[in-house]
Amino acid sequence: MATEQLVRHALLTLLPTVDLDVETERTICAKLEQKLGDISAFETLIEDELNKFLENCEDPEDDIQTQQEARACAESISQAKRPAQAPKVESSPKRAKLDAAASGNFTAPNSGGPGGASADGEYILQLSKTRRVSVETYQGKKLVSIREFYEDQAGELKPTRKGLSVTESQWGELKNGVEVVDAAIEQGGQKGFLVSLSATRKVTISEYGGKLMVDLREYYGKGDDLKPGKKGITLPPAQWEILKANMQAIDGELGAPTRGGCDQVQAKVDNSSSTGAGTTTGKGPSGSGAGCRMVELSDTRRASVENFKGKILVSVREYYQDKASGEMKPGFKGLSMNTDQWKVLHDNADTINEAVQTGGQQGIVAKLSTTRFVDVHQFKSMTMVSLREYYEDKNSGEMKPGKKGINLTVDQWAKLYPNIGALSEAVQNM
């Protein structure tokens, strides 16, 4: 049977051996369960220990910089003493690969930037002399790694902790958030999270040396009390522009679909037509009667059209991964709207979007029913769109927000808004 001491010892033994750029709290718990059995009673302990480990992780980059400076000094002294013609040192394969990327010798399909496929097929995009983006495969999953490197004594470029390896879905979130990030830069910066790559990975704007930087970072903590961790990387404007210019090429390496899009459904055929040939009902995005059954808003959130006991519902909901099956299942956080309520949201979508664009201090902007409302508000300097059920306070008689509902961030709303029409078509075609 697992005990607090056993769980803590197993966790602290495991953490230094895993790749924290890839592993999540869930996968770490799964590894512990394989070894110790049921550990559900120790979830708080595991979360606390994991946060402490991430916070106290030593960042080797300071040591690396010191080592590099010492080597540079030693090299200059050695150079002064050695003969004019020093023996030629053969370049390592990794170094040759990055030198080729830096000199533009790779051919990047549709990239328009300094990147492409290397000799061994690994995609490499050079952001600077010591920074690169690569598409890698880890345990069968493709990752986009944005990382800083250093040169060791043998001349090999080795990765540092400064960087972030993102999954395909997180990469999709970053792509969809480009306009939000660029708008924040144009406005001189913006506080709070601009884009959520996952529950703990965020994109923000920071300022250093009078310049605005794009920060991709892993956060730790509980609930809304998130603090920046050491795992991440801050991109100056030039590197952010190179990354943006090459997103299409990186997509080609991933074979990644466009995020925020929808799963198409076939139009329902009306066989009651007098011609007997059958006609389609409704007008889809392309006029074909097609609709959109599901829109991904984030890794764990989606909007979907469903048939529940003969009733058509549009659900905007958060999902969780079932530990036993690994399947994504609907959670409590969300709101399922009947067709009348969804029509109200559809008809007021532009009004809601205008409230979002003007800073989110509008309050209730749409009434879905007598107890359901859409409001746009500010929370910790972040604009939120709330779809929520209200209740009447018995003492004051006022309508107050209840627990049933969901708050959408600006980037999640930005994925839902352009697909509201397609979701409505799917409602008609169900």
LINDA-V101049 format. One record per residue. PSI is psi as a letter, one per 20 degrees, with the letter a starting at -180 (999 if undefined). OMEGA is omega in radians with two decimals (999 if undefined). NEAR is the number of other C-alpha atoms within 10 Angstrom. Layout:
BEGIN
psi->PSI omega->OMEGA near->NEAR
psi->PSI omega->OMEGA near->NEAR
END
This chain:
BEGIN
psi->p omega->-3.12 near->7
psi->p omega->3.05 near->17
psi->r omega->-3.14 near->12
psi->g omega->-3.12 near->13
psi->g omega->3.14 near->9
psi->g omega->-3.10 near->11
psi->g omega->3.14 near->21
psi->g omega->-3.13 near->17
psi->g omega->-3.14 near->11
psi->h omega->-3.13 near->15
psi->g omega->-3.11 near->19
psi->h omega->3.05 near->14
psi->h omega->-3.08 near->11
psi->g omega->-2.97 near->13
psi->g omega->-3.13 near->16
psi->i omega->-3.05 near->11
psi->i omega->-3.06 near->8
psi->r omega->3.10 near->11
psi->o omega->-3.08 near->11
psi->i omega->3.00 near->16
psi->h omega->-3.05 near->17
psi->g omega->-3.08 near->15
psi->q omega->3.04 near->11
psi->r omega->3.12 near->12
psi->h omega->-3.13 near->12
psi->g omega->-3.09 near->11
psi->h omega->3.08 near->12
psi->g omega->3.09 near->17
psi->h omega->3.13 near->21
psi->h omega->3.10 near->17
psi->h omega->3.12 near->14
psi->h omega->3.13 near->19
psi->h omega->3.10 near->15
psi->h omega->-3.08 near->10
psi->h omega->-2.99 near->13
psi->i omega->-3.06 near->15
psi->b omega->-3.06 near->12
psi->p omega->-3.14 near->14
psi->j omega->-3.06 near->19
psi->h omega->-3.13 near->11
psi->i omega->-3.04 near->11
psi->k omega->-3.09 near->15
psi->g omega->3.13 near->13
psi->g omega->3.10 near->10
psi->g omega->-3.11 near->14
psi->g omega->-3.13 near->22
psi->g omega->-3.14 near->16
psi->g omega->-3.13 near->13
psi->h omega->3.12 near->16
psi->g omega->3.12 near->20
psi->g omega->3.11 near->18
psi->g omega->-3.13 near->13
psi->g omega->-3.13 near->14
psi->h omega->-3.11 near->17
psi->h omega->-3.05 near->16
psi->j omega->3.13 near->11
psi->p omega->3.09 near->14
psi->p omega->3.09 near->12
psi->o omega->-3.05 near->13
psi->i omega->-3.01 near->12
psi->h omega->3.10 near->16
psi->g omega->3.10 near->10
psi->h omega->-3.13 near->11
psi->g omega->-3.13 near->16
psi->g omega->3.11 near->12
psi->g omega->3.14 near->12
psi->g omega->-3.12 near->15
psi->g omega->3.13 near->16
psi->g omega->3.13 near->12
psi->g omega->-3.13 near->12
psi->h omega->3.13 near->14
psi->g omega->3.12 near->12
psi->g omega->3.13 near->12
psi->h omega->-3.12 near->11
psi->g omega->-3.12 near->12
psi->h omega->3.09 near->11
psi->g omega->-3.13 near->11
psi->h omega->-3.11 near->11
psi->h omega->-3.13 near->13
psi->h omega->-3.06 near->9
psi->h omega->-3.02 near->9
psi->r omega->3.09 near->9
psi->r omega->-3.07 near->9
psi->g omega->-3.11 near->8
psi->o omega->3.12 near->7
psi->q omega->3.09 near->8
psi->q omega->-3.13 near->7
psi->p omega->3.11 near->6
psi->p omega->-3.12 near->8
psi->p omega->-3.11 near->8
psi->q omega->3.10 near->13
psi->q omega->3.13 near->12
psi->g omega->-3.13 near->12
psi->g omega->-3.12 near->13
psi->g omega->3.13 near->15
psi->h omega->-3.14 near->14
psi->g omega->-3.11 near->20
psi->h omega->3.06 near->24
psi->h omega->3.12 near->15
psi->g omega->3.12 near->17
psi->g omega->-3.10 near->26
psi->h omega->-3.10 near->20
psi->i omega->3.08 near->11
psi->j omega->-3.11 near->16
psi->i omega->3.06 near->16
psi->q omega->3.04 near->21
psi->o omega->-3.10 near->15
psi->o omega->-3.13 near->21
psi->o omega->3.09 near->16
psi->k omega->-3.06 near->14
psi->h omega->-3.11 near->20
psi->j omega->-3.08 near->15
psi->r omega->-3.03 near->22
psi->m omega->3.14 near->23
psi->r omega->3.09 near->31
psi->a omega->-3.09 near->27
psi->p omega->3.11 near->21
psi->r omega->-3.09 near->18
psi->h omega->-3.12 near->10
psi->j omega->3.03 near->7
psi->i omega->-3.14 near->10
psi->p omega->-3.13 near->14
psi->p omega->3.13 near->23
psi->p omega->3.05 near->25
psi->p omega->-3.10 near->29
psi->o omega->3.08 near->25
psi->h omega->3.09 near->25
psi->a omega->-3.13 near->15
psi->h omega->-3.08 near->13
psi->j omega->3.14 near->16
psi->p omega->-3.13 near->19
psi->r omega->3.02 near->23
psi->p omega->3.12 near->23
psi->q omega->3.03 near->21
psi->o omega->-3.03 near->22
psi->r omega->3.07 near->17
psi->p omega->3.13 near->12
psi->o omega->-3.12 near->9
psi->l omega->3.07 near->6
psi->i omega->-3.13 near->7
psi->p omega->3.11 near->11
psi->p omega->-3.14 near->18
psi->q omega->2.99 near->22
psi->o omega->-3.10 near->22
psi->p omega->3.08 near->19
psi->o omega->-2.88 near->23
psi->q omega->3.04 near->21
psi->q omega->-3.11 near->22
psi->r omega->3.00 near->19
psi->q omega->-3.11 near->18
psi->p omega->-3.13 near->15
psi->a omega->-3.05 near->13
psi->h omega->3.14 near->10
psi->j omega->-3.13 near->9
psi->j omega->3.13 near->14
psi->p omega->3.03 near->17
psi->p omega->-3.09 near->20
psi->q omega->-3.13 near->13
psi->q omega->3.01 near->16
psi->r omega->3.08 near->14
psi->i omega->-3.12 near->19
psi->o omega->-3.11 near->19
psi->r omega->-3.13 near->24
psi->p omega->3.03 near->23
psi->o omega->-3.04 near->23
psi->q omega->3.09 near->21
psi->r omega->3.14 near->18
psi->g omega->-3.13 near->21
psi->h omega->3.10 near->19
psi->h omega->3.06 near->21
psi->g omega->3.09 near->22
psi->h omega->3.11 near->21
psi->h omega->3.13 near->27
psi->g omega->3.13 near->24
psi->g omega->-3.11 near->19
psi->i omega->-3.13 near->20
psi->j omega->-3.08 near->22
psi->g omega->-3.09 near->16
psi->h omega->3.12 near->12
psi->g omega->-3.14 near->15
psi->g omega->-3.13 near->21
psi->h omega->3.13 near->16
psi->h omega->3.12 near->13
psi->h omega->3.12 near->18
psi->g omega->-3.13 near->18
psi->h omega->-3.13 near->10
psi->j omega->3.09 near->9
psi->k omega->3.12 near->12
psi->q omega->3.14 near->19
psi->p omega->-3.14 near->17
psi->q omega->3.10 near->12
psi->r omega->-3.13 near->15
psi->p omega->3.11 near->19
psi->g omega->-3.11 near->21
psi->p omega->3.06 near->24
psi->o omega->3.08 near->22
psi->h omega->3.06 near->25
psi->a omega->-3.12 near->17
psi->h omega->-3.07 near->14
psi->j omega->-3.13 near->18
psi->p omega->-2.99 near->21
psi->q omega->3.03 near->22
psi->p omega->3.11 near->22
psi->r omega->3.04 near->20
psi->p omega->3.09 near->22
psi->r omega->-3.14 near->18
psi->p omega->3.11 near->14
psi->p omega->3.13 near->9
psi->k omega->3.13 near->6
psi->j omega->3.14 near->7
psi->q omega->3.08 near->12
psi->p omega->-3.11 near->19
psi->q omega->3.06 near->22
psi->o omega->-3.05 near->22
psi->p omega->3.06 near->18
psi->o omega->-2.96 near->24
psi->q omega->3.01 near->22
psi->p omega->3.12 near->24
psi->q omega->3.10 near->22
psi->r omega->-3.12 near->22
psi->a omega->-3.10 near->16
psi->p omega->3.07 near->12
psi->c omega->-3.12 near->8
psi->i omega->-3.12 near->7
psi->m omega->-3.11 near->8
psi->p omega->3.13 near->13
psi->q omega->-3.11 near->13
psi->p omega->3.08 near->16
psi->a omega->-3.13 near->18
psi->i omega->-3.12 near->18
psi->o omega->-3.12 near->21
psi->a omega->-3.13 near->23
psi->q omega->3.13 near->19
psi->p omega->-3.07 near->22
psi->p omega->3.00 near->20
psi->r omega->-3.04 near->17
psi->g omega->-3.08 near->14
psi->g omega->-3.14 near->11
psi->h omega->3.07 near->18
psi->g omega->3.14 near->17
psi->g omega->3.10 near->14
psi->g omega->3.14 near->19
psi->g omega->-3.14 near->23
psi->g omega->-3.08 near->15
psi->h omega->-3.07 near->16
psi->j omega->-3.11 near->21
psi->h omega->3.13 near->19
psi->g omega->3.12 near->17
psi->h omega->3.11 near->21
psi->h omega->3.06 near->27
psi->h omega->3.13 near->18
psi->h omega->3.10 near->14
psi->h omega->-3.13 near->20
psi->h omega->-2.96 near->19
psi->k omega->-2.99 near->11
psi->p omega->3.03 near->15
psi->r omega->3.07 near->12
psi->p omega->-3.14 near->13
psi->q omega->3.13 near->20
psi->j omega->3.08 near->23
psi->a omega->-3.06 near->17
psi->q omega->3.01 near->20
psi->p omega->-3.09 near->13
psi->q omega->3.05 near->16
psi->q omega->3.13 near->17
psi->q omega->3.10 near->16
psi->q omega->3.11 near->21
psi->p omega->-3.09 near->18
psi->p omega->3.10 near->14
psi->o omega->-3.08 near->12
psi->j omega->-3.12 near->12
psi->j omega->-3.13 near->10
psi->q omega->-3.09 near->11
psi->h omega->-3.14 near->8
psi->i omega->-3.13 near->8
psi->i omega->-3.09 near->9
psi->h omega->-3.12 near->10
psi->p omega->3.11 near->13
psi->q omega->3.12 near->16
psi->q omega->3.11 near->16
psi->q omega->3.10 near->16
psi->r omega->3.11 near->18
psi->o omega->3.13 near->19
psi->a omega->3.14 near->23
psi->h omega->-3.13 near->14
psi->j omega->-3.14 near->9
psi->j omega->-3.07 near->9
psi->i omega->-3.08 near->13
psi->j omega->3.12 near->22
psi->q omega->3.13 near->24
psi->a omega->-3.12 near->31
psi->o omega->-3.06 near->26
psi->h omega->-3.07 near->23
psi->p omega->3.09 near->25
psi->p omega->3.09 near->24
psi->p omega->3.13 near->21
psi->h omega->3.08 near->24
psi->a omega->3.11 near->23
psi->h omega->-3.02 near->18
psi->j omega->-3.11 near->17
psi->q omega->3.14 near->21
psi->q omega->2.98 near->21
psi->p omega->-3.06 near->25
psi->q omega->3.06 near->21
psi->p omega->-3.02 near->25
psi->q omega->3.03 near->19
psi->o omega->-3.11 near->11
psi->o omega->3.14 near->8
psi->l omega->3.09 near->6
psi->i omega->3.13 near->7
psi->p omega->3.12 near->10
psi->p omega->-3.14 near->18
psi->q omega->2.96 near->20
psi->o omega->-3.04 near->23
psi->p omega->2.99 near->19
psi->o omega->-2.86 near->27
psi->q omega->3.02 near->23
psi->q omega->-3.11 near->22
psi->q omega->3.05 near->19
psi->q omega->-3.13 near->15
psi->p omega->3.10 near->14
psi->p omega->-3.06 near->11
psi->h omega->-3.07 near->12
psi->g omega->-3.03 near->7
psi->i omega->-3.08 near->7
psi->j omega->-3.12 near->9
psi->q omega->3.05 near->11
psi->p omega->-3.10 near->13
psi->q omega->-3.10 near->12
psi->p omega->3.10 near->18
psi->a omega->-3.09 near->13
psi->h omega->-3.03 near->13
psi->o omega->-3.13 near->15
psi->a omega->3.13 near->25
psi->p omega->3.06 near->21
psi->p omega->-3.06 near->21
psi->p omega->3.03 near->20
psi->r omega->-3.01 near->17
psi->h omega->3.12 near->17
psi->g omega->3.14 near->12
psi->g omega->3.12 near->17
psi->h omega->3.13 near->20
psi->h omega->3.10 near->16
psi->g omega->3.11 near->14
psi->g omega->3.12 near->22
psi->g omega->-3.07 near->16
psi->h omega->-3.10 near->13
psi->j omega->-3.05 near->16
psi->g omega->-3.13 near->19
psi->h omega->3.12 near->12
psi->g omega->3.11 near->13
psi->g omega->-3.11 near->23
psi->h omega->3.10 near->18
psi->h omega->3.11 near->12
psi->h omega->3.10 near->21
psi->g omega->-3.08 near->23
psi->h omega->-3.09 near->11
psi->j omega->3.00 near->10
psi->i omega->2.97 near->15
psi->k omega->3.08 near->22
psi->l omega->-3.01 near->15
psi->h omega->-3.02 near->15
psi->b omega->-3.11 near->15
psi->p omega->-3.11 near->16
psi->i omega->3.11 near->18
psi->p omega->3.12 near->19
psi->o omega->-3.10 near->16
psi->h omega->3.10 near->21
psi->a omega->-3.12 near->13
psi->h omega->-3.10 near->10
psi->j omega->-3.10 near->15
psi->p omega->-3.05 near->21
psi->q omega->2.96 near->21
psi->p omega->3.06 near->21
psi->q omega->3.12 near->22
psi->p omega->-3.05 near->24
psi->r omega->3.09 near->20
psi->p omega->3.06 near->15
psi->o omega->-3.11 near->12
psi->l omega->3.10 near->10
psi->j omega->3.10 near->13
psi->p omega->3.07 near->16
psi->p omega->-3.12 near->25
psi->q omega->3.00 near->24
psi->o omega->-3.06 near->25
psi->p omega->2.99 near->22
psi->o omega->-2.91 near->27
psi->q omega->3.02 near->22
psi->p omega->-3.13 near->22
psi->r omega->3.06 near->19
psi->q omega->-3.14 near->15
psi->p omega->3.10 near->13
psi->p omega->-3.05 near->11
psi->h omega->-3.10 near->8
psi->g omega->-3.06 near->6
psi->h omega->-3.08 near->7
psi->j omega->-3.14 near->9
psi->q omega->3.04 near->11
psi->p omega->-3.11 near->14
psi->q omega->-3.11 near->12
psi->p omega->3.09 near->18
psi->a omega->-3.10 near->13
psi->h omega->-3.09 near->12
psi->o omega->-3.13 near->15
psi->a omega->-3.11 near->23
psi->q omega->3.05 near->20
psi->p omega->3.13 near->21
psi->p omega->3.04 near->21
psi->r omega->-3.12 near->20
psi->g omega->-3.11 near->23
psi->h omega->3.07 near->25
psi->g omega->3.06 near->23
psi->h omega->-3.13 near->18
psi->h omega->3.07 near->18
psi->h omega->-3.14 near->23
psi->g omega->-3.00 near->24
psi->g omega->-3.10 near->16
psi->i omega->-3.12 near->13
psi->j omega->-3.13 near->20
psi->g omega->3.12 near->20
psi->g omega->-3.14 near->19
psi->h omega->3.07 near->25
psi->h omega->3.10 near->29
psi->h omega->3.06 near->22
psi->h omega->3.12 near->24
psi->h omega->3.07 near->29
psi->g omega->3.14 near->24
psi->h omega->-3.04 near->19
psi->i omega->-3.13 near->22
psi->999 omega->999 near->16
END
